[in-house]
Amino acid sequence: MSDYTQMWSELGLDLAAHDALLSVLGSAYEDIFLSQKNRPEGMKYFDFVMSEVHGLRIKELMDAKAQGRIVVGSYCVFVPEELILAVDGVSVGLCAGAEFNFEGAEEVIPRNLCPLIKSAFGFKRGLVCPYLEASDIVVGENTCDGKKKSYEVLGPMVKDLHIMDLPQMKSDRGRTLLREEYGKFVARLEEKSGRKVTAENLKKGIATVNAKRQAVKRLAGLRKADPAPISGLDALLVNQVFFYDDPVRFTASVNALCDELEERVKKGEGVFPKGTPRLVVSGCPMAVPNWKVPFIVETSGSVIVGEESCVGERGTQWLTEAEGTTLPEMLDAITERYLKIDCAVFTPNPTRIDHVRDMFGRYGAGGVLHYSLQFCQPYLVESGLTEAALENSGIPVLRLETDYSQEDAGQLKTRVEAFLERIHKG
């Protein structure tokens, strides 16, 4: 990485803490990703993105700001990138995937909140997330009680916090609420950017984001092959970079990777031997650099072939149908698209179980690994319901509850290996 010290200093980062974080991140990335065998050549682009995730990409954000564009940071897939692009803004995901400065976080929020929330606060209070510090607007959404109340604490710490209320039920009232919230978000974006959202520029934004989704959907489809042409770790990385990278460049890079994977599939080449046990992971999102469980799974004799997750199919499987020509029609289409997301915040949430069943069959999986972060009430409550429904359908399920630390890695590996033995025995 080039020397971006001046830029980081201008953003107000704690340079010593930030250097230490990058050192740990780089070491973990090398151990986990670069040690893999027979990786696709197309992954070199994503290796480069990760090497510059706090460097060149942040410079691009700062250059955009210098050009009068706004940077909008968010923690959730319910925040429509289409709307941000419609005011020529830049959408970025914010840091929340590592056990960093939990001590600082616990000075202002309870200890028994989920690691994702504590991570977000740890990064902020430690002044090490350049994405957060570069954001002109931070969007907070009430997808759980922990987030909803925590944003009251985060608000005074950031430049501009926009709270987005989300429905808890998929009903006519829920649809109306979401449509109103997206209308408020448009007004906020217009005020901050000084640009108007028009039918023409929103249509372009929708097309750009749909192209991103089509690219990762293409990647997902190629993972049906046996042997798997790409590891679950690398596929997860692509889905994580989805939230950070320039959308047009990202789309082109994913499609180039898919071209290579198609050739692998034709030749019967894979990163694991044919017949390797195949798993679908379902549950909580895995933000960068949360690679613990996939690494354990894929160094235990199995391959992850799909993610029913916000960092996976839950966040990308639907396109926005932009057939309307007026701005209200397009906002209605955006609302319909995002209301389909089967997040555990919704009650009831039967489509999520249907989706996992579908993925299990579609990817030729032998089992489902349900992944929950400790203290994540929505997914922990749903984990039992999901396990019962899938097991009753003859689908083996392993429930894992964990955090961002490495303390339970040995125990998790033992449980995963026992689960694979169960699958092997049928």
LUMGUGU-947799 format. One line per 4 residues: number of its first residue (from 1); their letters; for each residue x, y, z of N, C-alpha, C. Coordinates in steps of 0.2 Angstrom, whole numbers, plus 5000, padded with zeros to 4 digits. Atoms other than C-alpha are relative to their C-alpha. Example, Ala and Ser with C-alpha at 12.3 -4.5 7.8 and 13.67 -1.06 7.14 Angstrom:
<sites>
1) AS) 5004/4994/5000/5062/4978/5039/5004/5006/5000 | 4996/4994/4999/5068/4995/5036/4996/5005/5003;
</sites>
This chain:
<sites>
1) MSDY) 5004/4994/5000/5000/5000/5000/5004/5006/5000 | 4996/4993/5000/5006/5018/4996/4999/5003/5007 | 5000/4996/4993/5009/5031/5010/4994/5004/4999 | 5006/4996/5000/4991/5038/5013/5000/5003/5007;
5) TQMW) 5001/4997/4993/4996/5045/5031/4997/5006/5000 | 5003/4993/5000/4992/5063/5026/4992/4999/5000 | 5007/5001/5001/4975/5057/5020/4996/4998/5007 | 5003/5003/4994/4971/5047/5036/5001/5005/5005;
9) SELG) 5000/4995/4995/4977/5061/5047/4995/5005/4999 | 5006/4995/5002/4965/5073/5038/4993/4998/5002 | 5007/5003/4998/4951/5061/5042/5000/5000/5007 | 5000/5000/4993/4956/5062/5060/5001/4993/5003;
13) LDLA) 4999/5007/4997/4961/5043/5062/5006/5000/5005 | 4994/5002/4996/4972/5037/5076/5005/4996/4996 | 4995/5003/5004/4987/5033/5066/5003/4994/5002 | 4997/5006/4997/4995/5021/5078/4996/4994/5000;
17) AHDA) 5004/5006/4999/4980/5011/5081/4998/4998/4993 | 5002/5002/5007/4975/5011/5062/5006/4996/4997 | 4994/5004/5002/4993/5005/5058/5000/4993/5003 | 5000/5007/4997/4991/4991/5070/4994/4996/4998;
21) LLSV) 5006/5004/5003/4974/4986/5063/5001/4998/4994 | 4998/5002/5006/4980/4986/5046/5005/4994/5000 | 4995/5005/4999/4995/4975/5051/4996/4993/5002 | 5004/5006/4998/4983/4962/5059/4996/4998/4994;
25) LGSA) 5004/5002/5005/4971/4963/5045/5004/4997/4994 | 4996/5003/5005/4985/4960/5032/5003/4993/5001 | 4998/5006/4999/4992/4946/5041/4995/4994/5000 | 5006/5005/5001/4975/4937/5043/4998/4999/4993;
29) YEDI) 5002/5001/5007/4971/4940/5025/5005/4995/4997 | 4995/5004/5003/4988/4932/5020/4999/4993/5002 | 5001/5007/4997/4985/4917/5031/4994/4996/4998 | 5007/5003/5002/4967/4914/5026/4999/4999/4993;
33) FLSQ) 5002/5000/5007/4966/4919/5008/5006/4998/4995 | 4995/5001/5005/4983/4918/5000/5003/4993/5001 | 4997/5007/4999/4987/4901/5007/4995/4995/4997 | 5004/5005/5004/4973/4893/4997/5003/4998/4994;
37) KNRP) 4997/5003/5006/4977/4881/4983/4996/5001/4994 | 5004/5000/5006/4972/4883/4965/4995/5005/5000 | 5005/4994/5000/4963/4900/4967/5000/5002/4993 | 5001/4997/5007/4956/4908/4951/5004/5006/5000;
41) EGMK) 4996/4994/5002/4967/4921/4943/4996/5006/5002 | 5004/4994/4999/4952/4933/4944/5000/5002/5007 | 5000/4997/4993/4954/4934/4963/5005/5005/5001 | 4995/4995/4999/4969/4944/4961/4998/5007/5000;
45) YFDF) 5003/4994/5000/4958/4959/4958/4998/5002/5007 | 5003/5000/4993/4950/4956/4975/5005/5001/5005 | 4994/4999/4996/4967/4954/4983/5002/5007/5000 | 4997/4993/5000/4972/4971/4977/4995/5004/5003;
49) VMSE) 5005/4996/4997/4955/4978/4983/5002/5000/5008 | 4999/5000/4993/4959/4972/5000/5006/5003/5003 | 4993/4997/4998/4977/4978/5000/4999/5007/5000 | 5001/4993/5001/4970/4995/4996/4993/5002/5003;
53) VHGL) 5007/4999/4997/4954/4994/5006/5000/5007/5004 | 4999/4994/4997/4960/5008/5017/5004/5006/4997 | 4995/4996/5004/4971/5016/5004/4997/5003/4994 | 5002/4997/5006/4967/5019/4986/4992/5001/5000;
57) RIKE) 5007/4999/5000/4948/5016/4989/4998/5006/5004 | 5001/4994/4997/4948/5030/5002/5002/5006/4997 | 4998/4995/5004/4957/5041/4991/4995/5002/4995 | 5005/4999/5005/4944/5039/4978/4994/5003/5003;
61) LMDA) 5005/4997/4996/4931/5043/4991/5001/5008/5001 | 4998/4993/4999/4940/5059/4995/5000/5004/4994 | 5000/4996/5007/4942/5064/4977/4993/5001/4998 | 5007/4999/5001/4923/5061/4975/4998/5006/5004;
65) KAQG) 5002/4995/4995/4920/5073/4990/5003/5007/4997 | 4997/4994/5003/4932/5086/4982/4996/5002/4994 | 5004/4999/5006/4921/5085/4966/4993/5002/5002 | 5006/4998/4998/4906/5089/4976/4995/4995/5001;
69) RIVV) 5004/5006/4999/4899/5072/4978/5000/4998/5007 | 5000/5002/4993/4893/5065/4994/5001/4993/5001 | 4999/5007/4998/4898/5049/5003/4995/4998/5005 | 5006/5002/4995/4884/5039/5012/5002/4993/5002;
73) GSYC) 4998/5006/4997/4889/5026/5024/4994/4996/5003 | 5005/5004/4997/4878/5012/5030/5002/4993/5003 | 4999/5006/4997/4877/4996/5040/4996/4994/4997 | 5005/5004/5001/4863/4987/5031/4998/5000/4993;
77) VFVP) 5002/5001/5006/4856/4980/5015/4993/5003/4998 | 5006/4996/5001/4840/4990/5017/5001/5007/4998 | 4999/4993/5002/4848/5006/5012/5001/5000/4993 | 5000/5000/5007/4845/5008/4993/5006/5004/4997;
81) EELI) 4995/4997/5003/4861/5011/4984/4998/5004/4994 | 5003/4996/5006/4850/5016/4969/4999/5007/5001 | 5002/4994/4998/4844/5031/4978/5007/5005/5001 | 4994/4996/4999/4862/5037/4983/5003/5001/4993;
85) LAVD) 4997/4998/5006/4868/5035/4965/4996/5005/4996 | 5005/4995/5003/4853/5045/4959/5002/5007/5001 | 4998/4994/4999/4861/5060/4967/5008/5001/4999 | 4993/5001/5002/4878/5055/4960/5005/5000/5007;
89) GVSV) 4997/5001/4994/4883/5050/4978/5004/4993/5000 | 4996/5006/5000/4895/5036/4983/4997/4996/5007 | 5002/5004/4995/4888/5022/4994/5005/4995/5002 | 4994/5005/4997/4900/5012/5006/4997/4997/5006;
93) GLCA) 5001/5004/4994/4898/4999/5019/5005/5002/5005 | 4995/4997/4995/4905/5004/5036/5002/4994/5004 | 4996/5005/4997/4917/4994/5047/4996/4997/5006 | 5003/5003/4994/4909/4981/5059/5001/4993/5000;
97) GAEF) 4999/5007/5000/4917/4964/5057/5006/4998/5004 | 4994/5002/4997/4931/4963/5069/5000/5002/5008 | 5000/4999/4993/4934/4962/5088/5006/5005/5001 | 4995/4995/4999/4943/4979/5089/4997/5005/5005;
101) NFEG) 5002/4995/4995/4942/4991/5104/4993/4999/5003 | 5007/5001/4997/4927/4982/5112/5000/5004/5007 | 5000/4996/4993/4933/4990/5129/4998/5007/4999 | 5003/4993/5001/4930/5007/5122/4993/5000/4998;
105) AEEV) 5008/5000/5001/4913/5002/5115/4996/4999/5006 | 5004/5001/4994/4908/4995/5131/5000/5005/5006 | 5000/4994/4996/4911/5012/5139/4993/5003/4999 | 5006/4996/5002/4895/5018/5130/4994/4996/4999;
109) IPRN) 5005/5004/5002/4885/5003/5126/5001/4993/5004 | 4999/5006/4996/4881/4987/5136/5004/4994/4997 | 4995/5005/5002/4893/4972/5135/4996/4995/4997 | 5004/5006/5003/4879/4960/5130/4996/5002/4994;
113) LCPL) 5002/4998/5007/4876/4968/5113/5004/4995/4996 | 4997/5004/5005/4880/4958/5098/5007/5003/4998 | 4994/4997/5003/4898/4959/5091/5000/5005/4995 | 5000/4995/5005/4893/4968/5076/4999/5007/5002;
117) IKSA) 5001/4993/4998/4886/4983/5085/5006/5002/5004 | 4994/4998/4997/4901/4983/5097/5006/5001/4996 | 4994/4999/5004/4913/4982/5083/4999/5007/4996 | 5002/4994/5003/4904/4997/5074/5003/5006/5005;
121) FGFK) 4998/4995/4995/4907/5007/5091/5007/5000/5001 | 4993/5001/4999/4924/5000/5093/5004/5004/4995 | 4996/4997/5006/4930/5006/5076/4999/5008/5001 | 5001/4993/4999/4922/5023/5079/5003/5003/5006;
125) RGLV) 4997/4997/4995/4928/5026/5096/5008/5000/5000 | 4993/5001/5001/4945/5020/5091/5003/5004/4994 | 4999/4996/5005/4945/5031/5076/5005/4997/4995 | 4996/5004/5004/4952/5018/5064/4996/4998/4993;
129) CPYL) 5003/5001/5006/4938/5017/5051/4999/5006/4995 | 5000/4994/5005/4941/5029/5036/4994/5001/4997 | 5006/4999/5003/4925/5025/5028/4995/5004/5004 | 5005/4996/4996/4915/5031/5043/5002/5007/5001;
133) EASD) 4998/4993/4999/4925/5046/5045/5000/5004/4994 | 5001/4997/5007/4924/5050/5026/4992/5001/4999 | 5007/5000/5002/4905/5048/5026/4997/5007/5002 | 5004/4994/4999/4894/5064/5024/4994/4999/5004;
137) IVVG) 5006/5003/4997/4879/5054/5030/5001/4993/5002 | 5000/5007/4997/4878/5039/5041/4993/4998/5000 | 5007/5002/4999/4862/5029/5039/4999/4995/5005 | 5001/5005/4995/4856/5020/5054/4993/4997/4999;
141) ENTC) 5007/5004/5001/4841/5007/5052/4999/4996/5006 | 5002/5004/4994/4831/4999/5065/4999/4993/4999 | 5001/5007/5002/4833/4981/5060/5000/4996/5006 | 5001/5004/4994/4834/4976/5078/5000/5005/5006;
145) DGKK) 5000/4995/4994/4832/4984/5096/5007/5002/5002 | 4993/4998/4998/4851/4984/5099/5002/5005/4995 | 4998/4995/5005/4854/4994/5083/4996/5007/5002 | 5004/4995/4999/4839/5005/5086/5002/5005/5006;
149) KSYE) 4998/4996/4994/4844/5011/5104/5008/5002/4999 | 4993/4998/5001/4863/5011/5099/5001/5006/4996 | 4999/4994/5004/4860/5024/5086/4999/5006/5004 | 5001/4994/4995/4854/5036/5100/5007/5002/5003;
153) VLGP) 4993/4999/4997/4872/5034/5107/5005/5002/4994 | 4995/4998/5005/4881/5035/5090/4999/5007/4997 | 5001/4994/5003/4872/5050/5084/5004/5006/5001 | 4996/4995/4999/4882/5063/5093/5007/4999/4998;
157) MVKD) 4993/5002/5002/4898/5054/5087/5002/5001/4993 | 4999/5000/5008/4896/5056/5068/4997/5007/4998 | 5001/4994/5003/4894/5071/5057/4992/5001/4999 | 5007/5000/5002/4876/5067/5051/4997/4993/5000;
161) LHIM) 5003/5007/5000/4865/5052/5056/4993/5001/4998 | 5006/5001/5003/4850/5048/5046/4997/4994/5002 | 5003/5006/4997/4838/5036/5055/4995/4998/4995 | 5005/5003/5005/4828/5024/5043/4996/4995/5004;
165) DLPQ) 5004/5005/4997/4813/5016/5051/4998/4995/4995 | 5002/5006/5004/4809/4999/5045/4994/4996/5002 | 5006/5004/4997/4793/4989/5046/5002/4993/5003 | 4998/5007/4996/4793/4973/5057/4995/4995/4997;
169) MKSD) 5005/5005/5004/4779/4965/5046/4999/5001/4993 | 5001/4999/5007/4777/4962/5028/4992/5000/4998 | 5007/4998/5001/4760/4970/5026/4999/5006/4996 | 5001/4994/5004/4751/4984/5017/5003/5006/5004;
173) RGRT) 4998/4995/4996/4755/4995/5032/5008/5000/5000 | 4993/5000/5000/4773/4989/5032/5003/5003/4993 | 4998/4997/5007/4774/4993/5013/5000/5007/5000 | 5001/4993/5000/4767/5010/5016/5006/5004/5004;
177) LLRE) 4995/4997/4996/4780/5014/5030/5007/5000/4996 | 4993/5000/5004/4795/5008/5019/5000/5005/4995 | 5000/4996/5005/4789/5018/5005/5001/5008/5002 | 4999/4993/4997/4788/5034/5016/5007/5001/5002;
181) EYGK) 4993/4999/4998/4805/5031/5023/5005/5001/4995 | 4995/4999/5006/4813/5029/5006/4998/5007/4997 | 5001/4993/5002/4804/5046/5002/5004/5005/5004 | 4996/4996/4995/4812/5054/5017/5007/5000/4998;
185) FVAR) 4992/5001/5002/4829/5047/5012/5001/5004/4994 | 4999/4997/5006/4827/5054/4995/5001/5008/5002 | 5000/4993/4998/4823/5071/5003/5007/5002/5003 | 4994/4999/4996/4838/5070/5014/5006/5000/4995;
189) LEEK) 4994/5000/5005/4850/5065/5000/5000/5006/4995 | 5000/4993/5004/4844/5080/4989/5002/5006/5004 | 4998/4994/4996/4846/5092/5004/5008/5000/5001 | 4993/5001/4999/4864/5085/5007/5004/5001/4994;
193) SGRK) 4996/5000/5006/4870/5084/4989/4999/5006/4996 | 5002/4994/5004/4861/5099/4982/4998/4998/4993 | 5002/5002/5006/4855/5088/4968/4993/4997/5000 | 5007/5003/5000/4837/5082/4963/5001/4993/4998;
197) VTAE) 5001/5006/5003/4832/5064/4961/4995/5000/4994 | 5005/5000/5005/4824/5063/4944/4999/4993/4997 | 5002/5007/5002/4816/5048/4935/5006/4998/4995 | 4995/5002/5004/4831/5048/4923/5006/4998/5003;
201) NLKK) 4994/5002/4997/4845/5048/4935/4999/4994/5005 | 5002/5006/4996/4836/5035/4946/5000/4994/4996 | 5000/5006/5004/4834/5024/4932/5007/4997/4998 | 4993/5002/5001/4853/5024/4929/5002/4997/5006;
205) GIAT) 4998/5003/4994/4856/5021/4947/4997/4993/5001 | 5003/5007/5000/4844/5006/4946/5004/4995/4996 | 4996/5004/5005/4853/4999/4931/5007/4998/5002 | 4993/5001/4998/4870/5001/4939/5000/4995/5006;
209) VNAK) 5000/5004/4994/4865/4992/4955/4997/4993/4998 | 5003/5007/5003/4855/4978/4945/5006/4996/4997 | 4994/5003/5004/4871/4975/4935/5005/4997/5005 | 4996/5003/4995/4881/4972/4951/4997/4994/5003;
213) RQAV) 5003/5006/4997/4868/4960/4958/5000/4994/4994 | 5000/5005/5005/4867/4951/4941/5007/4996/5000 | 4993/5003/5000/4886/4948/4942/5001/4995/5005 | 4999/5004/4995/4886/4941/4959/4995/4994/5000;
217) KRLA) 5005/5006/5002/4870/4930/4954/5003/4995/4995 | 4997/5004/5005/4880/4924/4940/5006/4996/5003 | 4995/5004/4996/4894/4919/4952/4997/4995/5004 | 5004/5005/4996/4882/4911/4963/4998/4994/4996;
221) GLRK) 5002/5006/5004/4876/4900/4949/5005/4995/4998 | 4994/5004/5001/4893/4894/4945/5002/4995/5005 | 4998/5004/4994/4895/4887/4962/4996/4994/5001 | 5004/5006/5001/4882/4874/4958/5004/4994/4998;
225) ADPA) 4996/5005/5003/4896/4864/4949/5003/4996/5006 | 4996/5005/4996/4905/4849/4957/5005/4997/4996 | 4997/4997/4995/4919/4851/4959/4999/5008/5000 | 5001/4993/4999/4917/4869/4966/5005/5004/4996;
229) PISG) 4995/4996/5004/4926/4881/4954/5003/5005/5004 | 4997/4995/4995/4929/4893/4969/4998/4999/5007 | 5001/5001/4993/4930/4892/4987/4995/5004/5003 | 5005/4996/4996/4917/4898/4999/5003/5007/5003;
233) LDAL) 4996/4994/4997/4930/4910/5007/5001/5005/4994 | 4999/4995/5005/4934/4918/4990/4993/5003/4998 | 5007/4998/5002/4915/4919/4985/4997/5005/5006 | 5002/4996/4995/4912/4927/5002/5003/5007/5000;
237) LVNQ) 4996/4994/5001/4926/4940/4999/4997/5004/4995 | 5003/4996/5005/4918/4945/4983/4993/5003/5002 | 5006/4997/4997/4901/4948/4992/5002/5005/5005 | 4998/4995/4995/4910/4958/5005/5002/5006/4996;
241) VFFY) 4997/4994/5004/4919/4969/4992/4994/5003/4997 | 5007/4997/5002/4901/4972/4985/4999/5006/5003 | 5003/4994/4996/4898/4985/4998/5005/5005/5000 | 4995/4995/5000/4915/4994/4996/5002/5003/4994;
245) DDPV) 4997/4998/5006/4920/4995/4978/4996/5004/4996 | 5004/4997/5005/4916/5006/4964/4995/4995/4996 | 5005/5005/5003/4900/4998/4957/5002/4998/4993 | 4998/5002/5006/4905/4998/4939/5006/4996/4999;
249) RFTA) 4994/5004/5000/4922/4992/4941/4999/4993/5003 | 5002/5006/4997/4916/4979/4953/4997/4995/4996 | 5003/5005/5004/4904/4972/4941/5004/4997/4994 | 4995/5002/5005/4917/4971/4927/5004/4995/5003;
253) SVNA) 4995/5005/4997/4929/4962/4939/4996/4993/5002 | 5003/5006/4998/4916/4949/4945/4998/4996/4993 | 5002/5004/5006/4910/4945/4927/5007/4997/4997 | 4993/5003/5002/4929/4943/4922/5001/4994/5004;
257) LCDE) 4999/5006/4996/4930/4931/4936/4996/4994/4998 | 5005/5005/5002/4915/4922/4931/5002/4997/4993 | 4997/5003/5006/4922/4920/4913/5005/4994/5001 | 4995/5005/4998/4936/4911/4921/4997/4994/5003;
261) LEER) 5004/5006/4996/4925/4900/4932/4996/4996/4995 | 5003/5004/5005/4915/4895/4917/5004/4995/4996 | 4995/5004/5003/4930/4888/4909/5002/4994/5004 | 4998/5005/4995/4935/4879/4925/4994/4994/5000;
265) VKKG) 5006/5005/5000/4917/4871/4925/5000/4996/4994 | 5000/5004/5006/4918/4866/4907/5006/4994/5000 | 4995/5005/4999/4935/4857/4911/5000/4995/5006 | 5001/5004/4994/4929/4849/4927/5005/5002/5005;
269) EGVF) 4995/4998/4995/4942/4859/4937/4997/5003/5006 | 5003/4997/4994/4939/4864/4955/5005/5002/5005 | 4995/4998/4994/4947/4871/4971/5000/4994/5005 | 5000/5006/4996/4942/4855/4980/4998/4994/4996;
273) PKGT) 5002/5006/5004/4940/4837/4974/4993/4999/4999 | 5007/5001/5002/4924/4832/4966/4998/4995/5006 | 5003/5004/4995/4913/4825/4979/5001/5002/5007 | 4999/4997/4993/4919/4836/4994/4993/5002/5003;
277) PRLV) 5006/4999/4997/4905/4838/5006/4998/5008/4999 | 5002/4993/5002/4895/4854/5002/4995/5003/5005 | 5004/4997/4995/4887/4866/5014/4997/5007/4998 | 5002/4993/5000/4876/4881/5014/5000/5003/5007;
281) VSGC) 5000/4997/4994/4878/4894/5027/4994/5005/5000 | 5006/4996/4999/4863/4903/5034/5000/5004/5006 | 5000/4996/4993/4861/4917/5047/5002/5007/4999 | 4997/4993/4999/4870/4933/5052/5005/5002/4995;
285) PMAV) 4995/4998/5005/4880/4943/5040/5007/5000/5003 | 4993/5000/4999/4899/4942/5039/5003/5006/4997 | 4996/4994/5003/4907/4959/5037/5007/4999/5000 | 4993/5000/5000/4925/4961/5033/5003/5002/5007;
289) PNWK) 4996/5006/5002/4936/4954/5041/4998/4993/5004 | 5003/5005/4996/4924/4941/5049/5000/4993/4995 | 4999/5006/5004/4931/4925/5040/5001/4994/5004 | 4998/5005/4996/4933/4914/5055/4996/4993/4999;
293) VPFI) 5003/5006/5001/4919/4901/5052/5001/4997/4993 | 4999/5003/5007/4921/4899/5033/5007/4997/5000 | 4993/5003/5000/4940/4896/5036/5000/4994/5004 | 5000/5006/4997/4936/4883/5049/4997/4995/4996;
297) VETS) 5004/5004/5004/4923/4875/5038/5004/4997/4994 | 4997/5002/5006/4934/4874/5023/5007/4997/5001 | 4993/5003/4998/4950/4868/5032/4998/4994/5004 | 5002/5006/4997/4939/4854/5039/4997/4994/4996;
301) GSVI) 5002/5005/5005/4936/4844/5023/4993/5001/4997 | 5006/4999/5003/4921/4853/5016/5000/5007/4996 | 5000/4993/5004/4916/4868/5004/4994/5003/5001 | 5006/4996/4999/4904/4882/5007/4998/5002/4992;
305) VGEE) 5002/4999/5007/4893/4883/4991/4995/5006/4999 | 5005/4994/5000/4881/4897/4996/4999/5003/5006 | 5001/4996/4993/4877/4910/5009/4993/5003/5000 | 5007/4997/4999/4859/4914/5014/5001/5005/5006;
309) SCVG) 4998/4995/4995/4865/4930/5022/4999/5007/4996 | 4999/4993/5003/4865/4949/5020/5006/5001/4995 | 4994/5000/5004/4882/4946/5013/5000/4994/4996 | 5001/5006/5004/4876/4934/5001/4993/5000/4996;
313) ERGT) 5006/5000/5004/4860/4929/4992/4994/5004/5003 | 5006/4996/4997/4848/4938/5005/5001/5007/4998 | 4999/4993/5002/4856/4954/5000/5000/5002/4992 | 4999/4998/5007/4857/4952/4981/4996/4996/4995;
317) QWLT) 5003/5004/5005/4845/4939/4974/4994/5003/4996 | 5006/4997/5004/4831/4951/4969/5003/5006/4996 | 4999/4994/5003/4833/4965/4956/4994/5005/5001 | 5005/4995/5000/4824/4981/4956/4996/5001/4993;
321) EAEG) 5004/5000/5007/4810/4980/4942/4999/5008/4998 | 5001/4993/5002/4812/4997/4934/4996/5002/4994 | 5004/5000/5006/4798/4996/4921/4996/5007/5000 | 5003/4994/5000/4790/5012/4927/5004/5006/4997;
325) TTLP) 4996/4994/5003/4794/5029/4919/5000/5006/5004 | 5001/4994/4995/4789/5041/4933/5004/4998/5006 | 4996/5001/4994/4799/5044/4949/4996/4996/5005 | 5004/5004/4995/4784/5038/4960/5000/4992/4998;
329) EMLD) 5000/5007/5002/4783/5022/4950/5007/4996/5002 | 4993/5003/4999/4802/5019/4952/5001/4999/5008 | 5000/5001/4993/4801/5022/4971/4996/4994/5002 | 5004/5005/4998/4787/5010/4972/5003/4993/4998;
333) AITE) 4996/5006/5002/4798/4997/4963/5005/4999/5005 | 4995/5001/4995/4812/5000/4975/4997/4997/5006 | 5003/5002/4994/4801/4998/4989/4998/4992/5000 | 5002/5007/5001/4794/4981/4982/5006/4996/5001;
337) RYLK) 4994/5004/5000/4811/4975/4980/5003/4999/5007 | 4997/5000/4993/4818/4979/4997/4995/4996/5005 | 5005/5004/4995/4802/4972/5006/5001/4993/4999 | 4999/5007/5001/4806/4955/4999/5006/4997/5004;
341) IDCA) 4994/5002/4996/4822/4954/5009/4997/4996/5006 | 5003/5004/4994/4819/4940/5022/5004/5000/5006 | 4996/4999/4994/4828/4947/5036/4996/4998/5006 | 5003/5003/4994/4825/4940/5053/4996/5005/5004;
345) VFTP) 5004/4995/4996/4818/4957/5059/4992/4999/4999 | 5007/5001/5002/4802/4952/5050/4996/4994/5004 | 5004/5005/4997/4788/4942/5059/4993/5000/4998 | 4996/5006/5001/4783/4930/5053/5005/5001/4994;
349) NPTR) 4995/5000/5006/4797/4926/5041/5001/4993/4997 | 4999/5006/5003/4793/4910/5032/5004/4999/4994 | 4996/5000/5006/4801/4915/5016/5007/4998/5001 | 4993/5001/4998/4818/4914/5024/5001/4992/5000;
353) IDHV) 4999/5007/5000/4816/4895/5027/4999/4997/4993 | 5001/5003/5007/4809/4892/5010/5006/5002/4996 | 4994/4998/5004/4825/4901/5003/5005/4995/5002 | 4995/5005/4998/4836/4890/5013/4999/4993/4997;
357) RDMF) 5002/5007/5003/4827/4874/5007/5002/5000/4993 | 4998/4999/5007/4829/4881/4989/5007/4999/4999 | 4993/5000/5001/4847/4884/4991/5003/4993/5001 | 4998/5007/4998/4850/4867/4999/5000/4995/4994;
361) GRYG) 5001/5004/5006/4843/4859/4983/5004/5002/4994 | 4997/4997/5006/4850/4871/4970/5007/4999/5000 | 4993/5001/5000/4868/4869/4976/5002/4993/5002 | 4998/5006/4999/4868/4851/4979/5003/4999/5007;
365) AGGV) 4997/5000/4994/4872/4853/4997/4998/4994/5004 | 5002/5006/4995/4873/4840/5011/4998/5002/5006 | 5002/4998/4994/4869/4851/5025/5000/5008/5001 | 5001/4993/4999/4865/4868/5032/5004/5002/5006;
369) LHYS) 4997/4997/4994/4876/4878/5044/4997/5006/5002 | 5003/4993/4998/4866/4891/5054/5004/5003/5004 | 4995/4996/4996/4877/4904/5060/4997/5006/5003 | 5003/4994/4997/4872/4917/5073/5006/5003/5005;
373) LQFC) 4996/4996/4996/4882/4930/5082/4997/5000/5007 | 5002/5000/4993/4881/4930/5101/4996/5006/5001 | 5005/4994/4998/4866/4941/5108/4997/5003/4994 | 5004/4997/5006/4859/4943/5090/4993/4997/5001;
377) QPYL) 5006/5003/4998/4841/4941/5096/4996/4997/4994 | 5004/5002/5005/4832/4940/5079/5003/4993/4997 | 4998/5006/5003/4843/4926/5072/5001/4995/5005 | 5000/5005/4995/4846/4917/5088/4993/4997/5001;
381) VESG) 5007/5002/4999/4827/4916/5090/4998/4996/4994 | 5002/5003/5006/4824/4911/5072/5004/4993/4999 | 4996/5006/5001/4838/4898/5073/4997/4993/5002 | 5003/5006/4998/4828/4885/5082/4994/4998/4996;
385) LTEA) 5005/5001/5005/4813/4888/5071/5003/4997/4993 | 4997/5002/5006/4824/4886/5056/5003/4993/5000 | 4997/5007/4999/4833/4870/5062/4994/4995/5000 | 5006/5005/5000/4816/4862/5066/4997/4999/4993;
389) ALEN) 5003/5000/5007/4809/4866/5049/5004/4996/4995 | 4995/5004/5005/4824/4860/5039/5001/4993/5002 | 4999/5007/4998/4827/4844/5049/4994/4996/4999 | 5006/5003/5001/4809/4840/5047/4999/4999/4992;
393) SGIP) 5000/5001/5007/4812/4842/5028/5006/4995/4998 | 4994/5005/5002/4827/4829/5029/5006/5004/4999 | 4994/4996/5001/4840/4843/5029/5004/5000/5006 | 4996/5000/4994/4854/4841/5042/5002/5007/5001;
397) VLRL) 4999/4993/4998/4857/4857/5051/5005/5000/5006 | 4996/4998/4994/4871/4863/5063/5000/5007/5002 | 5001/4993/4997/4868/4878/5074/5007/5002/5003 | 4994/4997/4997/4884/4888/5078/4998/5007/5003;
401) ETDY) 5001/4993/4997/4883/4903/5090/5007/5002/5002 | 4994/4998/4999/4899/4913/5091/5001/5007/5000 | 4998/4993/5001/4908/4930/5091/5006/5001/4995 | 4994/4998/5005/4923/4938/5082/5006/4997/5003;
405) SQED) 4994/5002/4997/4936/4931/5094/5002/4993/4997 | 4997/5007/5002/4947/4915/5090/5000/4995/5006 | 5000/5004/4994/4944/4908/5108/4997/4993/4999 | 5004/5006/5001/4931/4895/5102/5002/4997/4994;
409) AGQL) 4999/5002/5006/4939/4891/5086/5001/4992/5000 | 4999/5008/4999/4945/4873/5092/4993/4997/5001 | 5007/5003/4999/4927/4869/5098/4996/5000/4994 | 5004/5000/5006/4919/4875/5082/5003/4995/4995;
413) KTRV) 4997/5004/5005/4931/4865/5072/4998/4992/5002 | 5002/5007/4998/4927/4849/5082/4992/4999/4998 | 5007/5001/5001/4908/4852/5080/4999/5000/4992 | 5000/5001/5008/4910/4855/5061/5002/4993/4998;
417) EAFL) 4997/5007/5002/4920/4839/5059/4995/4995/5002 | 5006/5005/4998/4906/4829/5069/4994/5001/4995 | 5006/4999/5004/4893/4837/5058/5001/4997/4993 | 4998/5003/5007/4902/4832/5042/5000/4992/5000;
421) ERIH) 5000/5008/4999/4904/4814/5049/4992/4998/5000 | 5007/5002/5001/4885/4814/5051/4997/5000/4993 | 5002/4999/5007/4882/4820/5033/5003/4994/4996 | 4997/5005/5004/4894/4807/5027/4997/4993/5001;
425) KG) 5004/5006/4999/4885/4793/5036/4993/5000/4998 | 5007/4999/5003/4869/4799/5029/4995/4999/5005;
</sites>
